[in-house]
């Protein structure tokens, strides 16, 4: 059912359906309103020309532009209409005001925490990265924060329950997917207990992400239990730009001083209590200390965006756990990325990590559908002698998307990048570790949807001891993975290689 749903509600499927509907309308007009057909035809051509001019002139990624220009030029009668409905991220005046309000709130709540210059001991690259996130994502760098890395969702699960049980004031939960089962039901049991104790408990989940995992009225069910709940961007079966923008963030925040994020959603496959695509390899990170206030502000600005409640300072923690006092010799920087502000924060963090690497870049991703900028950066790093290694899944969750991932292998392999596929199952972790000094763990996939269309979050790490754990986990995972060779990529039939070339061109639309 989920596979069928993912196909039915996929953007390409909707585009195809729209084409069929418009073709039917066109045929109807030709039959019944043939006298007016010429006006309709030239109106559509004018829309397509306008769409092409707009695409060429805007600031989007070159690959995204090409992916739209080809279908518009091939189908000029329908192309402009499709782009008007599904292309880009245009905002209504009301949405612009709300987004500007979120931006102002984050800046106001976090501005006094900014201290990028304090990272000078780690070099100019560290200062510049921290300064970028402070200025363009309102995301300060913090010390006095303990960072713990979990190489599996199975490991994070019991620690999440432990920390949730310790909550004294509030619990905020924000996830792309929530599904009833061992993982969520165990957390829900704790949330209900905390509501009875008088804590402020809030939940946000994405409507499309949880469309086939939760009942339609689930938010009302949680509200009836005393758990305040918001559903992000409710699904309406109408072709619209709004369907593109999903809340892909994963945040579990306790009392403003303890927070989890990473790749795991609140469903049983993420902790290997349900098997879907072999062993599910996912990761998470726990922060305890100052930096969690930034994560709290991320949640509250999203809550305010949906509910219109401004209450930031009421939730600032009065004190921090005592063990955080000694965590002062490294920095962590939680950040969030909005698809509606025109700033590709997630992609820029990745590009900065790649471009500043001197020894090695180890990264894991479920989808390797990279933009032209990221592809070029990875190739250039490998050509310069940097040890670049990537681990992707061997068992895919979406077969067509997996073909797109593999379509990107050849150019990277030619440049000297090493690519491995995790043979036990599905790799879902989104990690970077660079030169034993920098890294990131979060929700940002290496694909167009994460980098340009979804709300995302992550944690940038500078000098943190857990970077060693991330590196060791990568090497252990690599030992369980199959290395992909250039000869293997070139051994496929001409038809399959042509198919992959087409998929690569259309990748930004997937």
C-alpha positions as CSV (number, residue, x, y, z in Angstrom):
1,X,0.0,0.0,0.0
2,X,2.8,2.4,0.9
3,X,4.6,1.7,-2.3
4,X,1.5,2.3,-4.3
5,X,0.8,5.5,-2.4
6,X,4.3,6.8,-3.0
7,X,3.8,6.2,-6.7
8,X,0.3,7.7,-6.8
9,X,1.3,10.9,-4.9
10,X,4.7,11.3,-6.5
11,X,5.2,14.6,-8.2
12,X,5.8,12.9,-11.6
13,X,2.6,11.0,-11.3
14,X,0.7,14.2,-10.6
15,X,2.4,15.9,-13.5
16,X,1.4,13.0,-15.8
17,X,-2.2,13.1,-14.5
18,X,-2.3,16.9,-15.1
19,X,-1.0,16.3,-18.7
20,X,-3.8,13.8,-19.3
21,X,-6.4,16.1,-17.9
22,X,-5.2,19.0,-20.0
23,X,-5.0,16.8,-23.0
24,X,-8.6,15.8,-22.4
25,X,-9.6,19.5,-22.1
26,X,-7.7,20.3,-25.2
27,X,-9.5,17.6,-27.2
28,X,-12.8,18.7,-25.8
29,X,-12.1,22.3,-26.8
30,X,-11.1,21.1,-30.3
31,X,-14.3,19.2,-30.6
32,X,-16.8,21.7,-29.1
33,X,-15.1,25.0,-29.2
34,X,-13.0,24.7,-32.4
35,X,-13.7,28.3,-33.2
36,X,-11.9,29.5,-30.1
37,X,-9.1,26.9,-30.1
38,X,-6.5,29.1,-31.8
39,X,-6.9,31.7,-28.9
40,X,-6.4,29.0,-26.3
41,X,-3.4,27.6,-28.2
42,X,-1.6,30.9,-28.4
43,X,-2.3,31.8,-24.8
44,X,-0.6,28.5,-23.7
45,X,2.3,29.3,-26.0
46,X,2.7,32.7,-24.4
47,X,2.6,31.2,-20.9
48,X,5.3,28.7,-21.9
49,X,7.5,31.5,-23.3
50,X,7.0,33.5,-20.2
51,X,7.9,30.5,-18.0
52,X,11.1,29.9,-20.0
53,X,12.2,33.5,-19.6
54,X,11.4,33.3,-15.9
55,X,13.3,30.1,-15.4
56,X,16.4,31.3,-17.3
57,X,16.5,34.5,-15.3
58,X,15.9,33.2,-11.8
59,X,18.6,32.1,-9.3
60,X,17.7,28.4,-9.1
61,X,20.2,25.6,-9.6
62,X,21.2,25.1,-13.3
63,X,20.1,21.4,-13.1
64,X,16.7,22.5,-11.9
65,X,16.4,24.9,-14.8
66,X,17.3,22.3,-17.4
67,X,14.9,19.8,-15.9
68,X,12.1,22.3,-16.4
69,X,13.2,23.8,-19.7
70,X,13.2,20.4,-21.5
71,X,9.5,19.4,-20.9
72,X,8.4,23.0,-21.5
73,X,10.1,23.1,-24.9
74,X,9.0,19.6,-25.8
75,X,5.3,20.3,-24.8
76,X,5.0,24.1,-25.3
77,X,1.2,24.0,-25.2
78,X,1.1,22.4,-21.7
79,X,4.6,23.2,-20.3
80,X,3.8,26.7,-19.1
81,X,0.7,25.6,-17.3
82,X,2.5,22.8,-15.6
83,X,5.3,25.1,-14.4
84,X,2.7,27.6,-13.1
85,X,1.2,24.9,-10.9
86,X,4.2,22.9,-9.9
87,X,7.4,24.9,-10.5
88,X,9.4,27.0,-8.1
89,X,8.5,28.2,-4.6
90,X,6.4,31.3,-5.1
91,X,4.8,32.8,-2.0
92,X,1.5,34.6,-1.6
93,X,1.8,38.0,0.2
94,X,0.3,36.4,3.3
95,X,2.9,33.6,3.3
96,X,5.6,36.1,2.8
97,X,4.5,38.0,5.9
98,X,4.4,34.8,7.9
99,X,7.8,33.7,6.7
100,X,9.3,37.2,7.5
101,X,7.7,36.9,11.0
102,X,9.4,33.5,11.5
103,X,12.7,35.0,10.4
104,X,12.4,38.0,12.8
105,X,11.5,35.8,15.7
106,X,14.5,33.5,15.2
107,X,16.8,36.5,14.8
108,X,15.4,38.2,17.9
109,X,15.5,35.1,20.1
110,X,19.1,34.0,19.1
111,X,21.0,37.1,18.1
112,X,22.6,37.6,21.5
113,X,24.0,34.0,21.4
114,X,26.1,34.6,18.2
115,X,29.8,34.2,18.8
116,X,31.4,32.9,15.5
117,X,34.7,34.8,16.3
118,X,35.2,32.5,19.3
119,X,35.9,29.6,16.9
120,X,39.2,31.2,15.8
121,X,41.2,28.5,17.5
122,X,39.9,26.1,14.9
123,X,41.0,28.3,12.0
124,X,39.4,30.7,9.6
125,X,37.3,28.0,7.9
126,X,35.5,27.3,11.1
127,X,34.9,31.0,11.8
128,X,33.5,31.5,8.3
129,X,31.2,28.5,8.4
130,X,29.9,29.6,11.8
131,X,29.4,33.1,10.7
132,X,27.5,32.0,7.6
133,X,25.0,30.0,9.7
134,X,24.6,32.9,12.2
135,X,24.0,35.5,9.5
136,X,21.8,33.5,7.0
137,X,20.1,30.8,9.2
138,X,20.1,32.7,12.5
139,X,21.8,29.7,14.0
140,X,24.5,30.5,16.6
141,X,27.4,28.3,17.5
142,X,27.5,27.1,21.1
143,X,30.0,25.5,23.5
144,X,28.9,24.1,26.9
145,X,27.0,21.4,25.0
146,X,27.5,17.7,25.2
147,X,27.1,15.9,21.8
148,X,26.4,12.1,21.7
149,X,26.3,10.3,18.4
150,X,24.1,7.2,17.9
151,X,25.1,4.9,15.0
152,X,21.7,3.3,14.9
153,X,18.1,4.2,15.6
154,X,18.1,1.1,17.8
155,X,20.6,2.8,20.1
156,X,18.8,6.2,20.2
157,X,15.4,4.7,21.0
158,X,16.1,3.7,24.7
159,X,18.0,7.0,25.3
160,X,15.1,9.0,24.0
161,X,12.7,7.3,26.4
162,X,15.1,7.8,29.3
163,X,15.4,11.5,28.6
164,X,11.7,12.0,28.0
165,X,11.0,10.5,31.4
166,X,13.2,13.1,33.0
167,X,11.2,16.0,31.6
168,X,10.1,18.6,34.1
169,X,8.6,21.5,32.1
170,X,7.9,20.7,28.5
171,X,8.4,18.3,25.6
172,X,8.3,19.3,21.9
173,X,8.2,16.6,19.2
174,X,8.4,17.4,15.5
175,X,8.8,14.6,12.9
176,X,8.1,14.0,9.2
177,X,6.7,10.5,9.8
178,X,4.9,9.2,12.9
179,X,3.5,5.7,12.8
180,X,1.8,3.7,15.4
181,X,4.0,0.8,16.7
182,X,6.6,0.0,19.3
183,X,8.6,3.2,18.8
184,X,5.8,5.8,18.7
185,X,3.5,4.0,21.2
186,X,6.4,3.8,23.7
187,X,7.0,7.6,23.3
188,X,3.3,8.4,23.4
189,X,2.9,6.5,26.7
190,X,5.5,8.8,28.2
191,X,3.9,11.9,26.7
192,X,0.6,11.0,28.2
193,X,2.2,10.5,31.6
194,X,3.9,13.9,31.4
195,X,0.6,15.6,30.4
196,X,-0.9,14.1,33.6
197,X,2.0,15.6,35.5
198,X,1.1,19.1,34.1
199,X,3.9,19.4,31.5
200,X,3.4,21.3,28.2
201,X,3.6,18.6,25.5
202,X,3.4,19.5,21.8
203,X,3.6,17.5,18.6
204,X,4.1,18.5,15.0
205,X,4.0,16.0,12.2
206,X,3.9,16.4,8.4
207,X,0.6,15.4,6.8
208,X,2.1,13.9,3.6
209,X,4.8,12.1,5.5
210,X,2.3,10.5,7.8
211,X,-0.6,10.3,5.3
212,X,-0.6,6.5,5.3
213,X,0.7,5.9,8.8
214,X,-1.8,7.8,10.9
215,X,-5.6,8.2,10.9
216,X,-7.0,11.4,9.4
217,X,-8.2,12.6,12.8
218,X,-5.1,11.7,14.7
219,X,-4.3,15.3,15.7
220,X,-7.7,15.5,17.4
221,X,-7.0,12.2,19.2
222,X,-3.8,13.7,20.6
223,X,-5.5,16.9,21.6
224,X,-8.1,14.8,23.5
225,X,-5.3,13.3,25.5
226,X,-4.0,16.8,26.4
227,X,-1.2,16.8,23.9
228,X,-1.3,19.9,21.7
229,X,-0.8,19.0,18.1
230,X,-0.3,20.7,14.7
231,X,-0.3,19.0,11.3
232,X,2.0,20.7,8.8
233,X,0.7,21.6,5.4
234,X,-2.4,19.4,5.3
235,X,-2.8,17.4,2.1
236,X,-5.5,18.7,-0.2
237,X,-6.0,16.7,-3.4
238,X,-5.4,19.7,-5.7
239,X,-2.3,20.2,-7.8
240,X,-0.5,23.0,-6.1
241,X,3.0,24.3,-5.2
242,X,2.2,23.8,-1.6
243,X,2.5,20.0,-2.0
244,X,6.3,20.5,-2.6
245,X,7.1,22.0,0.7
246,X,7.1,19.4,3.5
247,X,8.3,19.5,7.1
248,X,11.2,17.0,6.9
249,X,12.7,18.0,10.2
250,X,13.2,15.6,13.2
251,X,13.3,17.2,16.6
252,X,12.7,15.9,20.1
253,X,13.3,18.6,22.7
254,X,13.1,18.3,26.5
255,X,13.0,21.4,28.7
256,X,15.1,23.4,26.3
257,X,18.4,21.7,27.4
258,X,18.2,18.2,25.8
259,X,17.4,17.6,22.2
260,X,17.6,14.8,19.6
261,X,17.8,15.1,15.8
262,X,19.1,13.0,12.9
263,X,17.6,10.7,10.2
264,X,15.2,8.6,12.3
265,X,11.5,9.1,12.1
266,X,9.1,7.7,14.8
267,X,8.3,4.4,13.0
268,X,9.4,0.9,13.8
269,X,11.6,0.3,10.7
270,X,13.9,3.1,12.0
271,X,14.7,1.0,15.0
272,X,14.6,-2.4,13.1
273,X,11.5,-3.5,14.9
274,X,9.9,-3.9,11.4
275,X,11.9,-5.0,8.4
276,X,11.1,-3.3,5.1
277,X,14.4,-3.0,3.1
278,X,16.8,-5.2,5.0
279,X,18.6,-3.7,7.9
280,X,17.8,-0.1,8.4
281,X,21.0,1.9,9.0
282,X,20.1,5.3,10.5
283,X,21.8,7.8,12.8
284,X,20.9,10.3,15.4
285,X,22.6,12.9,17.7
286,X,21.8,14.0,21.2
287,X,22.6,17.5,22.4
288,X,22.6,18.5,26.1
289,X,23.3,22.1,27.0
290,X,23.2,25.6,25.5
291,X,22.7,24.6,21.9
292,X,19.3,23.1,22.5
293,X,17.8,26.5,23.0
294,X,18.4,27.1,19.3
295,X,16.5,23.8,18.5
296,X,13.7,25.0,20.8
297,X,13.4,28.3,18.9
298,X,13.3,26.3,15.7
299,X,10.3,24.3,17.0
300,X,8.5,27.4,18.5
301,X,8.8,29.4,15.3
302,X,7.3,26.6,13.3
303,X,4.5,26.3,16.0
304,X,3.9,30.0,15.7
305,X,3.8,29.8,11.9
306,X,0.9,27.4,12.2
307,X,-0.8,28.5,15.4
308,X,0.1,32.2,15.7
309,X,1.4,32.0,19.3
310,X,4.5,34.1,20.3
311,X,5.9,32.8,23.6
312,X,9.7,32.3,23.0
313,X,11.2,33.6,26.2
314,X,8.8,31.6,28.4
315,X,10.6,28.5,27.4
316,X,14.3,29.5,27.8
317,X,15.8,27.1,30.4
318,X,16.8,28.7,33.7
319,X,19.7,26.4,34.1
320,X,21.7,23.7,32.3
321,X,22.6,20.1,33.3
322,X,25.7,20.3,35.5
323,X,27.7,17.9,33.2
324,X,27.5,20.5,30.4
325,X,29.8,23.0,32.2
326,X,33.0,21.1,31.1
327,X,32.0,21.0,27.4
328,X,33.7,24.2,26.5
329,X,36.5,23.2,24.1
330,X,34.4,22.5,21.0
331,X,31.4,23.9,19.3
332,X,28.0,22.6,18.0
333,X,25.7,24.6,15.8
334,X,22.1,23.4,15.2
335,X,20.7,24.9,12.0
336,X,17.4,24.8,10.1
337,X,16.7,25.3,6.4
338,X,13.6,26.8,4.9
339,X,12.7,26.3,1.3
340,X,10.8,29.6,1.2
341,X,13.6,32.1,2.0
342,X,15.7,31.7,-1.1
343,X,18.8,30.7,0.9
344,X,19.9,27.0,0.4
345,X,21.4,26.5,3.8
346,X,21.6,22.7,3.7
347,X,23.4,22.7,0.4
348,X,25.7,25.5,1.5
349,X,26.8,23.6,4.6
350,X,27.6,20.5,2.5
351,X,29.5,22.6,-0.1
352,X,31.5,24.3,2.6
353,X,32.5,21.0,4.2
354,X,33.5,19.6,0.8
355,X,35.4,22.7,-0.4
356,X,37.4,23.1,2.8
357,X,38.4,19.5,3.2
358,X,42.2,18.8,3.1
359,X,42.5,15.1,3.9
360,X,39.2,13.2,3.7
361,X,35.4,13.5,3.3
362,X,33.3,10.6,4.5
363,X,29.5,10.9,3.9
364,X,26.4,8.8,4.0
365,X,23.2,9.5,2.2
366,X,20.1,7.5,1.1
367,X,19.8,9.5,-2.1
368,X,22.7,10.7,-4.2
369,X,20.8,13.0,-6.5
370,X,23.2,15.9,-6.3
371,X,23.0,19.4,-7.8
372,X,25.6,20.5,-10.3
373,X,27.3,22.5,-7.6
374,X,27.7,19.6,-5.2
375,X,28.7,17.2,-8.0
376,X,31.4,19.6,-9.2
377,X,32.7,20.2,-5.6
378,X,32.9,16.4,-4.9
379,X,34.8,15.8,-8.1
380,X,37.1,18.7,-7.6
381,X,38.0,17.5,-4.1
382,X,38.8,14.0,-5.3
383,X,40.9,15.3,-8.2
384,X,42.8,17.4,-5.7
385,X,43.8,14.3,-3.7
386,X,41.2,14.4,-1.0
387,X,40.0,11.0,0.1
388,X,36.2,11.2,-0.8
389,X,34.0,8.2,0.1
390,X,30.3,7.9,-0.1
391,X,28.0,5.1,1.2
392,X,24.5,4.7,-0.3
393,X,21.9,2.0,0.2
394,X,22.1,-1.4,-1.6
395,X,18.5,-2.2,-1.0
396,X,16.4,0.7,-2.2
397,X,13.2,2.1,-0.8
398,X,12.2,3.5,-4.1
399,X,13.5,1.7,-7.2
400,X,13.2,4.6,-9.7
401,X,14.9,7.0,-7.2
402,X,17.6,4.4,-6.7
403,X,18.2,4.4,-10.4
404,X,18.7,8.1,-10.3
405,X,21.2,7.7,-7.5
406,X,23.1,5.2,-9.5
407,X,22.9,7.5,-12.5
408,X,25.2,9.9,-10.6
409,X,27.9,7.3,-9.9
410,X,29.9,7.4,-13.1
411,X,31.0,11.0,-13.2
412,X,32.0,10.8,-9.5
413,X,33.9,7.6,-10.0
414,X,35.7,9.0,-13.0
415,X,37.0,11.8,-10.7
416,X,38.3,9.4,-8.1
417,X,35.4,9.4,-5.6
418,X,34.9,6.0,-3.9
419,X,31.3,4.8,-3.7
420,X,30.0,2.0,-1.6
421,X,26.6,0.4,-1.2
422,X,25.4,-0.8,2.2
423,X,24.7,-4.5,1.4
424,X,22.7,-5.4,4.6
425,X,19.9,-3.1,3.7
426,X,18.9,0.6,3.5
427,X,21.2,3.5,4.4
428,X,19.1,6.4,5.7
429,X,21.7,8.3,7.7
430,X,22.7,11.8,6.5
431,X,26.2,12.3,7.9
432,X,29.4,14.2,6.9
433,X,32.7,13.9,8.7
434,X,35.7,15.9,7.4
435,X,39.4,15.8,8.5
436,X,38.6,14.7,12.1
437,X,37.6,18.3,12.7
438,X,34.2,19.1,11.1
439,X,31.0,17.3,10.4
440,X,27.2,17.4,10.4
441,X,24.4,15.0,11.4
442,X,20.8,15.9,10.4
443,X,17.9,15.4,8.1
444,X,19.2,16.9,4.8
445,X,19.4,14.2,2.0
446,X,21.7,14.9,-0.9
447,X,18.8,15.5,-3.3
448,X,16.9,18.4,-4.7
449,X,13.9,18.0,-2.5
450,X,15.8,18.2,0.8
451,X,18.1,21.0,-0.5
452,X,15.5,23.2,-2.1
453,X,11.9,22.1,-1.3
454,X,11.7,20.8,2.3
455,X,12.1,22.3,5.8
456,X,15.2,20.6,7.2
457,X,17.5,20.7,10.2
458,X,21.0,19.5,11.2
459,X,23.8,20.0,13.6
460,X,27.2,21.3,12.4
461,X,30.1,20.0,14.6
462,X,33.5,21.7,15.1
463,X,36.1,19.8,17.1
464,X,33.5,17.7,18.9
465,X,34.7,14.3,20.3
466,X,31.8,12.6,18.7
467,X,33.3,13.2,15.3
468,X,35.6,10.3,16.0
469,X,32.5,8.2,16.6
470,X,31.0,9.2,13.3
471,X,34.2,8.4,11.5
472,X,34.5,5.0,13.2
473,X,30.9,4.2,12.4
474,X,31.5,5.1,8.7
475,X,34.5,2.8,8.5
476,X,32.6,-0.1,10.2
477,X,29.7,0.5,7.7
478,X,32.1,0.6,4.8
479,X,33.4,-2.8,5.8
480,X,29.8,-4.1,5.4
481,X,29.4,-2.5,2.0
482,X,30.1,-3.3,-1.6
483,X,32.5,-1.0,-3.5
484,X,31.2,0.2,-6.8
485,X,33.7,0.3,-9.7
486,X,33.7,2.4,-12.8
487,X,34.0,-0.7,-14.9
488,X,30.8,-2.0,-13.4
489,X,28.9,1.2,-14.2
490,X,30.1,1.1,-17.7
491,X,29.2,-2.5,-18.2
492,X,25.5,-1.9,-18.2
493,X,23.6,-2.0,-21.5
494,X,23.3,1.0,-23.7
495,X,19.5,1.2,-23.1
496,X,20.0,1.2,-19.3
497,X,22.7,3.9,-19.5
498,X,20.5,6.0,-21.7
499,X,17.6,5.5,-19.2
500,X,19.8,6.7,-16.4
501,X,21.0,9.7,-18.4
502,X,17.4,10.7,-18.9
503,X,16.7,10.2,-15.2
504,X,19.7,12.3,-14.3
505,X,18.4,15.2,-16.4
506,X,14.9,15.0,-14.8
507,X,16.3,14.3,-11.3
508,X,15.4,17.8,-10.0
509,X,11.7,17.1,-10.7
510,X,11.7,13.9,-8.5
